[in-house]
Amino acid sequence: MVEKNSLDWLALVLVIVGGLNWGLVGLFRFDLVAAIFGEMSALARIVYSLVGLAALYMVYFATKK
């Protein structure tokens, strides 16, 4: 099993947050990130960007040995 560092854990948490947010959007048409930070505010865009970067990092993490 691969040992996880701080970046791995942060990326995992961000991907989980993103997944839960998409679940809320799909099931209830409720965007939690937009509700907290404002619709397409600078903070919301930062959160969305970080979640996307975390997903890319998780692709790397899932394929490294």
VEXGU-493257 format. One line per field, with one value per atom (N, C-alpha, C, O, CB): x, y, z; residue in three letters; atom name. Coordinates in nm, 2 decimals. Glycine has a CB too. Layout:
# VEXGU-493257
px: X|...
py: Y|...
pz: Z|...
code: ala|...
site: CA|...
***
This chain:
# VEXGU-493257
px: 0.08|0.00|0.09|0.19|-0.09|0.04|0.12|0.09|-0.02|0.08|0.20|0.19|0.14|0.18|0.32|0.04|-0.02|0.05|0.06|-0.17|0.08|0.14|0.03|-0.09|0.26|0.06|-0.04|-0.11|-0.23|0.03|-0.03|-0.09|-0.19|-0.30|0.02|-0.16|-0.25|-0.39|-0.49|-0.19|-0.38|-0.50|-0.58|-0.70|-0.46|-0.51|-0.58|-0.65|-0.77|-0.48|-0.59|-0.65|-0.77|-0.87|-0.55|-0.76|-0.87|-0.99|-1.10|-0.82|-0.96|-1.07|-1.14|-1.26|-1.02|-1.06|-1.12|-1.20|-1.31|-1.01|-1.15|-1.23|-1.36|-1.46|-1.15|-1.36|-1.48|-1.58|-1.70|-1.44|-1.53|-1.61|-1.68|-1.80|-1.53|-1.59|-1.65|-1.75|-1.85|-1.53|-1.72|-1.82|-1.95|-2.06|-1.76|-1.94|-2.07|-2.14|-2.26|-2.03|-2.07|-2.14|-2.21|-2.32|-2.03|-2.14|-2.21|-2.33|-2.43|-2.11|-2.32|-2.43|-2.55|-2.66|-2.39|-2.52|-2.63|-2.69|-2.81|-2.58|-2.60|-2.65|-2.74|-2.85|-2.53|-2.70|-2.77|-2.90|-3.00|-2.69|-2.90|-3.02|-3.12|-3.24|-2.98|-3.07|-3.15|-3.14|-3.21|-3.12|-3.06|-3.03|-2.98|-3.02|-3.16|-2.90|-2.85|-2.70|-2.63|-2.90|-2.64|-2.49|-2.44|-2.45|-2.45|-2.39|-2.34|-2.23|-2.23|-2.30|-2.14|-2.02|-2.08|-2.04|-1.92|-2.17|-2.23|-2.31|-2.31|-2.32|-2.38|-2.46|-2.37|-2.40|-2.54|-2.25|-2.16|-2.08|-2.07|-2.06|-2.03|-1.93|-1.99|-1.93|-1.81|-2.11|-2.18|-2.16|-2.06|-2.12|-2.26|-2.26|-2.15|-2.15|-2.40|-2.06|-1.94|-1.86|-1.81|-1.98|-1.86|-1.77|-1.63|-1.60|-1.81|-1.54|-1.39|-1.36|-1.29|-1.31|-1.42|-1.39|-1.45|-1.39|-1.45|-1.57|-1.63|-1.55|-1.53|-1.78|-1.50|-1.41|-1.28|-1.24|-1.38|-1.23|-1.11|-1.14|-1.06|-1.05|-1.25|-1.28|-1.30|-1.25|-1.41|-1.38|-1.40|-1.26|-1.24|-1.49|-1.18|-1.04|-0.96|-0.90|-0.97|-0.96|-0.89|-0.94|-0.86|-0.89|-1.07|-1.13|-1.09|-1.06|-1.29|-1.09|-1.04|-0.90|-0.86|-1.07|-0.81|-0.67|-0.65|-0.57|-0.59|-0.73|-0.72|-0.76|-0.70|-0.81|-0.86|-0.90|-0.79|-0.77|-1.03|-0.73|-0.61|-0.50|-0.44|-0.56|-0.48|-0.37|-0.41|-0.33|-0.35|-0.54|-0.59|-0.57|-0.55|-0.73|-0.58|-0.55|-0.41|-0.38|-0.58|-0.32|-0.18|-0.16|-0.09|-0.09|-0.22|-0.20|-0.25|-0.19|-0.28|-0.36|-0.42|-0.33|-0.34|-0.56|-0.25|-0.16|-0.02|0.05|-0.17|0.02|0.16|0.17|0.08|0.21|0.29|0.31|0.37|0.39|0.41
py: -0.12|0.00|0.12|0.13|0.00|0.23|0.35|0.44|0.46|0.42|0.49|0.59|0.72|0.77|0.60|0.78|0.91|1.03|1.02|0.91|1.13|1.25|1.35|1.33|1.30|1.47|1.58|1.62|1.64|1.70|1.63|1.66|1.56|1.59|1.68|1.43|1.32|1.34|1.32|1.19|1.36|1.38|1.50|1.50|1.39|1.61|1.73|1.71|1.75|1.85|1.65|1.62|1.53|1.54|1.55|1.43|1.33|1.41|1.39|1.22|1.49|1.57|1.66|1.67|1.66|1.73|1.82|1.74|1.78|1.89|1.62|1.54|1.49|1.48|1.42|1.46|1.42|1.53|1.51|1.36|1.65|1.77|1.79|1.82|1.89|1.78|1.80|1.70|1.73|1.80|1.57|1.47|1.49|1.47|1.33|1.52|1.55|1.67|1.67|1.58|1.77|1.89|1.85|1.89|2.00|1.77|1.72|1.63|1.64|1.65|1.55|1.47|1.56|1.53|1.38|1.67|1.76|1.83|1.85|1.86|1.87|1.93|1.83|1.87|1.98|1.71|1.61|1.57|1.56|1.49|1.56|1.51|1.62|1.60|1.44|1.73|1.84|1.97|2.07|1.85|1.98|2.11|2.22|2.33|2.16|2.17|2.26|2.26|2.16|2.22|2.37|2.39|2.44|2.56|2.48|2.36|2.40|2.50|2.60|2.28|2.49|2.58|2.72|2.82|2.53|2.73|2.85|2.91|3.03|2.84|2.83|2.88|2.94|3.03|2.76|2.88|2.93|3.05|3.15|2.82|3.04|3.15|3.25|3.35|3.09|3.22|3.31|3.25|3.18|3.45|3.27|3.21|3.27|3.39|3.23|3.19|3.22|3.34|3.42|3.25|3.35|3.45|3.41|3.30|3.48|3.50|3.46|3.34|3.25|3.58|3.34|3.23|3.10|2.99|3.26|3.10|2.98|2.93|2.81|3.01|3.02|2.98|2.92|2.82|3.10|2.97|2.91|2.77|2.68|3.00|2.75|2.62|2.52|2.41|2.63|2.56|2.48|2.44|2.33|2.54|2.54|2.51|2.42|2.33|2.65|2.44|2.35|2.20|2.11|2.40|2.19|2.06|1.99|1.87|2.06|2.07|2.02|1.97|1.87|2.12|2.06|2.02|1.90|1.81|2.14|1.89|1.77|1.65|1.54|1.79|1.66|1.54|1.50|1.38|1.57|1.59|1.56|1.49|1.40|1.68|1.55|1.49|1.34|1.26|1.57|1.32|1.19|1.09|0.97|1.19|1.13|1.05|1.00|0.89|1.12|1.10|1.07|0.97|0.87|1.19|1.00|0.92|0.78|0.68|0.98|0.76|0.63|0.55|0.42|0.64|0.61|0.54|0.52|0.44|0.60|0.59|0.57|0.44|0.39|0.69|0.38|0.25|0.27|0.17|0.16
pz: 0.00|0.00|0.00|0.06|0.12|-0.07|-0.08|0.04|0.08|-0.21|0.10|0.21|0.16|0.05|0.28|0.23|0.19|0.26|0.38|0.21|0.18|0.25|0.26|0.22|0.16|0.30|0.32|0.19|0.19|0.38|0.08|-0.04|-0.09|-0.14|-0.15|-0.07|-0.10|-0.03|-0.08|-0.07|0.10|0.19|0.15|0.14|0.34|0.12|0.08|-0.05|-0.07|0.06|-0.15|-0.28|-0.26|-0.32|-0.37|-0.17|-0.14|-0.08|-0.13|-0.05|0.01|0.07|-0.03|-0.03|0.19|-0.11|-0.21|-0.32|-0.36|-0.29|-0.35|-0.45|-0.38|-0.45|-0.50|-0.26|-0.19|-0.18|-0.20|-0.04|-0.15|-0.14|-0.28|-0.29|-0.10|-0.38|-0.52|-0.55|-0.61|-0.62|-0.52|-0.55|-0.47|-0.53|-0.51|-0.35|-0.27|-0.33|-0.33|-0.12|-0.37|-0.43|-0.56|-0.58|-0.46|-0.64|-0.77|-0.74|-0.81|-0.85|-0.63|-0.59|-0.55|-0.59|-0.47|-0.48|-0.44|-0.56|-0.57|-0.34|-0.65|-0.78|-0.86|-0.90|-0.86|-0.87|-0.95|-0.88|-0.95|-0.97|-0.75|-0.68|-0.65|-0.66|-0.56|-0.61|-0.55|-0.62|-0.58|-0.41|-0.72|-0.79|-0.69|-0.70|-0.86|-0.60|-0.50|-0.50|-0.48|-0.35|-0.53|-0.54|-0.41|-0.38|-0.66|-0.32|-0.19|-0.20|-0.12|-0.11|-0.29|-0.30|-0.34|-0.28|-0.41|-0.43|-0.47|-0.36|-0.34|-0.60|-0.28|-0.17|-0.06|0.01|-0.11|-0.04|0.06|0.02|0.09|0.11|-0.10|-0.15|-0.25|-0.28|-0.21|-0.30|-0.40|-0.54|-0.57|-0.39|-0.62|-0.75|-0.84|-0.86|-0.82|-0.87|-0.95|-0.90|-0.98|-1.09|-0.77|-0.71|-0.72|-0.76|-0.55|-0.69|-0.70|-0.61|-0.65|-0.66|-0.49|-0.39|-0.45|-0.44|-0.26|-0.50|-0.56|-0.67|-0.69|-0.61|-0.76|-0.87|-0.82|-0.88|-0.96|-0.72|-0.66|-0.61|-0.63|-0.54|-0.54|-0.49|-0.60|-0.60|-0.40|-0.70|-0.82|-0.89|-0.93|-0.92|-0.90|-0.96|-0.88|-0.93|-0.98|-0.74|-0.66|-0.66|-0.66|-0.51|-0.67|-0.68|-0.81|-0.82|-0.67|-0.92|-1.05|-1.05|-1.10|-1.16|-0.99|-0.98|-0.89|-0.92|-0.92|-0.78|-0.70|-0.77|-0.75|-0.57|-0.86|-0.94|-1.03|-1.04|-1.02|-1.09|-1.18|-1.10|-1.14|-1.25|-0.98|-0.89|-0.85|-0.84|-0.77|-0.83|-0.79|-0.90|-0.88|-0.74|-1.03|-1.14|-1.13|-1.15|-1.28|-1.11|-1.09|-0.98|-0.99|-1.07|-0.86|-0.74|-0.76|-0.72|-0.62|-0.84|-0.86|-0.95|-0.95|-0.92|-1.03|-1.13|-1.09|-1.15|-1.26|-0.98|-0.94|-0.86|-0.79|-0.85|-0.86|-0.79|-0.66|-0.58|-0.87
code: met|met|met|met|met|val|val|val|val|val|glu|glu|glu|glu|glu|lys|lys|lys|lys|lys|asn|asn|asn|asn|asn|ser|ser|ser|ser|ser|leu|leu|leu|leu|leu|asp|asp|asp|asp|asp|trp|trp|trp|trp|trp|leu|leu|leu|leu|leu|ala|ala|ala|ala|ala|leu|leu|leu|leu|leu|val|val|val|val|val|leu|leu|leu|leu|leu|val|val|val|val|val|ile|ile|ile|ile|ile|val|val|val|val|val|gly|gly|gly|gly|gly|gly|gly|gly|gly|gly|leu|leu|leu|leu|leu|asn|asn|asn|asn|asn|trp|trp|trp|trp|trp|gly|gly|gly|gly|gly|leu|leu|leu|leu|leu|val|val|val|val|val|gly|gly|gly|gly|gly|leu|leu|leu|leu|leu|phe|phe|phe|phe|phe|arg|arg|arg|arg|arg|phe|phe|phe|phe|phe|asp|asp|asp|asp|asp|leu|leu|leu|leu|leu|val|val|val|val|val|ala|ala|ala|ala|ala|ala|ala|ala|ala|ala|ile|ile|ile|ile|ile|phe|phe|phe|phe|phe|gly|gly|gly|gly|gly|glu|glu|glu|glu|glu|met|met|met|met|met|ser|ser|ser|ser|ser|ala|ala|ala|ala|ala|leu|leu|leu|leu|leu|ala|ala|ala|ala|ala|arg|arg|arg|arg|arg|ile|ile|ile|ile|ile|val|val|val|val|val|tyr|tyr|tyr|tyr|tyr|ser|ser|ser|ser|ser|leu|leu|leu|leu|leu|val|val|val|val|val|gly|gly|gly|gly|gly|leu|leu|leu|leu|leu|ala|ala|ala|ala|ala|ala|ala|ala|ala|ala|leu|leu|leu|leu|leu|tyr|tyr|tyr|tyr|tyr|met|met|met|met|met|val|val|val|val|val|tyr|tyr|tyr|tyr|tyr|phe|phe|phe|phe|phe|ala|ala|ala|ala|ala|thr|thr|thr|thr|thr|lys|lys|lys|lys|lys|lys|lys|lys|lys|lys
site: N|CA|C|O|CB|N|CA|C|O|CB|N|CA|C|O|CB|N|CA|C|O|CB|N|CA|C|O|CB|N|CA|C|O|CB|N|CA|C|O|CB|N|CA|C|O|CB|N|CA|C|O|CB|N|CA|C|O|CB|N|CA|C|O|CB|N|CA|C|O|CB|N|CA|C|O|CB|N|CA|C|O|CB|N|CA|C|O|CB|N|CA|C|O|CB|N|CA|C|O|CB|N|CA|C|O|CB|N|CA|C|O|CB|N|CA|C|O|CB|N|CA|C|O|CB|N|CA|C|O|CB|N|CA|C|O|CB|N|CA|C|O|CB|N|CA|C|O|CB|N|CA|C|O|CB|N|CA|C|O|CB|N|CA|C|O|CB|N|CA|C|O|CB|N|CA|C|O|CB|N|CA|C|O|CB|N|CA|C|O|CB|N|CA|C|O|CB|N|CA|C|O|CB|N|CA|C|O|CB|N|CA|C|O|CB|N|CA|C|O|CB|N|CA|C|O|CB|N|CA|C|O|CB|N|CA|C|O|CB|N|CA|C|O|CB|N|CA|C|O|CB|N|CA|C|O|CB|N|CA|C|O|CB|N|CA|C|O|CB|N|CA|C|O|CB|N|CA|C|O|CB|N|CA|C|O|CB|N|CA|C|O|CB|N|CA|C|O|CB|N|CA|C|O|CB|N|CA|C|O|CB|N|CA|C|O|CB|N|CA|C|O|CB|N|CA|C|O|CB|N|CA|C|O|CB|N|CA|C|O|CB|N|CA|C|O|CB|N|CA|C|O|CB|N|CA|C|O|CB|N|CA|C|O|CB|N|CA|C|O|CB|N|CA|C|O|CB|N|CA|C|O|CB|N|CA|C|O|CB
***
